[in-house]
Amino acid sequence: MRLMRLLSALVCIAVAAAQAPDPPEVKTDGIADPVNSRPAGNAGEDNHILGVVPNYATVNDPSYSFKPIRPGEKFKLAAQDSFDPFTWVIVGFYAGVAQWGNNYRQFGQGAQGYGKRYGAAFADGTISNYMTEAIMPCVLRQDPRYFRMAVGNPWRRTGYALTRVLVTRTNSGRATFNSSEVAGTMIAAGIANLYYPSDNRSAGQTMDKFAVNLLSDAGFNVLREFWPDMRRKVLHKGDPEPPPQR
């Protein structure tokens, strides 16, 4: 599932960088709009990237006046990303690819082997979501949402998106090291040793899984950053581009 996110992000980068001119700067006075402020991110908007990838924890509006979200809302975001109907389909595809490549050979083949791969892939995504979007953000008092830059040079926006796995906001809105993402991803990679075959439980393989998952999350952030541009410019959906500031 994370591999699909990363591949989709790379496609989106190429399309957005090639076709999207620098949008006008958006000025904001920092005053909250009680109508447009969305405490959980994308409420009322397109919550699926490319129509299938769940995207509930993104704040699209660059003029959004920061408001912290409660612990219950953090757990809601993790649940939405983990149990969205499309998640079950994406996990099934991912398990099929693993079965076709005979990954985790101790799981075997046939229906039983596919079921084990499906369960492992689903556990990977669910545990990671709850660790990075709910449990660790609640413990460390950090915000699990992705706040789009939305304006500026595409390469600058790409750099911003990639670094959000290392930078996040506290509940007070202050920028800080994203220990929720880093620690949560590491914990999820360690927990995976409980249900993957013994041949895949070495310290080196755990670190490899941690690194791949962290990098794929960075790639997914790029997809989050550029998806509204892609939807508007390529698919001709979404809000029109705002007029230039005078």
N, C-alpha and C positions, 0 to 999 in steps of 0.2 A: 504493500500500500504506500509506504514511504517512497519507494522507487518510482511509482507512478506519479506521485506528487512532484518529485524532482524532475522527471522527464517533461511533465507538463509545464513546469516552471521555466525550463530552458526554452521550450517552444514559445512561451509567452514573452520571454525576454527578447527573443529575436524579432517577433512581430511588433512588440511595443516600441522597441528601440528604432526599428526601421520606419515605422509609420506614424508615430506620435510626435508632433512638434512640441517644443516646450510650451506647456499651458501657462496662462497668465497667473501671476502671483495672487494668492487669495489673502486679503487683509481681514483681520478679525480684531474686535475690540476686547475679546476675552470674556464677554458677557454671555452667560448661559442662555440658550434658547429653550424654554420649557417644552416647546412642541417638538423641536428637532433633536434634542438631547436624547440619546439612546443608551441607557446605562449598560445594556448587555451587548452593545456593538451594532449589529446589523438588522435589528428588528424592523420588519416592514419592508426589507429590501431583498435582493437576490441572495439567498443564503447558500447557494451552490455554485461553485466555480465550474465552468464548462458544463453546467447543468447536472453534475453528478458529485463533485467533491464537496463535502460539507465545509461551510465557512461561516461559522456562527460567532467567532471571537475576533472579528475585524471591525474596526471603527473606520469607515470610509471617508467621513467628512473631515477635512483638515482643519476646519474652524471649530470643531467640537470642543466645547469647554469641559475640561476634565472633571469627571465625577467618579468617585470610587464605587466599586460594586461590592455587595455584601458576600459573605462566604457562600450563602445559598445560591447566589447567581453564578459564582465560580464553579460550583458543582453542577449547576444546570448546563453551563457551557460544555463541561467535560462529558456530560451525559448526551447532549445533542450531537457532539462530534463522534461519540462512540456508538450510539444506537440509532443514528439516522438510517432510514431505509436503504439509502445508497451505500452506506458503509458495509452492509451485509454482502452486497453485490461485489464491491471492490475487494473485500476480503476473499470472497470466493474466487475471483480472478487471480489474485495474488497467490492463493493456495494452489490453484491450477498450474501456474507458472512454476512454482516450487516442485510440484509433483512431476511435471514434464521434465524438469532438469534433474529429477531424483535428488533434490536437496534434502538433507537430514535423512539419510538412507535408513537409519534405524526405525523410522516411522513406517517403512514398507511402502507397498503400492496398493492398488485397488481402492475400494470404498473406504476401508479402514484407514489406510495411509492418507487418503485425501482428508478424511475427517480429522485426523490428528494435525495435519498441516493447517487445516482451516481453524481449528481451535487455537493452535499456537499463534497464528497470524492475528486472530481476533484478540487474543490475550495481549499480544504485543501492543496493538493500537490502543486498547482500552486502558491498560495499566499505564502506558505512557501519557495518555490524555489526562487521566485522573491525577497522576503525579505532577505533571507540568502545568495543568490548568486549574487544579482544585486544591489538592493536598498541600503541596509545597507553597503555592501562592498564599494559602491561608496561614500556614505556619510562619512564613517569612514576611507576610504582609506586603505582597507584591501583586501587581495587576497582570493577569495572563493574556490580556487582549493585545492585538496588533494594531497600532495606530498608524495609518497610512500617511506618508509625506504628501503624496498626491500631486504635488506641483514641483517644477524644476527640471533640470537636465536628467534624461533617462538614466545615465550612468551614475549620477549622484544618488538618484532614487534607488538604483540597484544596490549600491554600496550601503545605503541606509537600511534597506530591507535585509541584506545579508547579515548585518551586524546586530540585528534585533535579537538574535539568539544569545547575545552577550550583554545587551542593554535593554532594560525594561523600566517600568515606573513603579514606585512604591504606592501604597494606598493614598498617600498625600500628593501624588503626582510628580514627585522628584525622580529624576533619572538615577538609576543605580545598576550595579552588575546583576545580570539575570541569573541569579543563583537558583531560582525556581526551575528554569529550563535546564541548566547544566546539571544540577544535583538530581532533578527529577528524571532526566534522561538516563543518568548513570544508575540510579536506583532501579529503574525499569529494566535496564540491560542486565543488572544483577539478578533481579527476580526471575528473568527468563530462564536462568539456569535450573530453576525448579521444574520446568516442564519441557525443555528441549532435551534431546538424546545426550547421553554422557559424552559422546564424541564431540559435542559442541559446547562444552562447559569450561574450557580453559580460560585463564585470565586474559590471554591474548585475544581470544575470540570475543570475550565480553567487551574488551576495550574497542575492538573493531566494530562491534555492533553499536556501541556508544558513539563512536566517531561518525559512522555512516548515518545514524539516526539524527545526530546533531546537524550534520551537513545537509541532510535532506530536509530538515525543518527550516534551515536557512534558505534553501531553494524554494520551499513552499511559501516563505515570506515574500519572495520576489513575485511569485504568482499572485499572492494577495495584493501586493502593491499595484500591479499592472492590470489585473483582471478587469476593473471597471473601464479602463482605457480601451482594452481589447474588445470588450463587449460593445462599447459605444462606437468605436471606429471601424472594427472589422465586422461585427455582427449587427451593427446599427440598432442596438438596444440600449436602454438606460437613459439617463438625463442628458440633454444636449450640453455641449461644451459652453462654459460660461463666457460672456462677452469680455473683451479686454477692459482693464481698469483705465479710467481716464483721470 
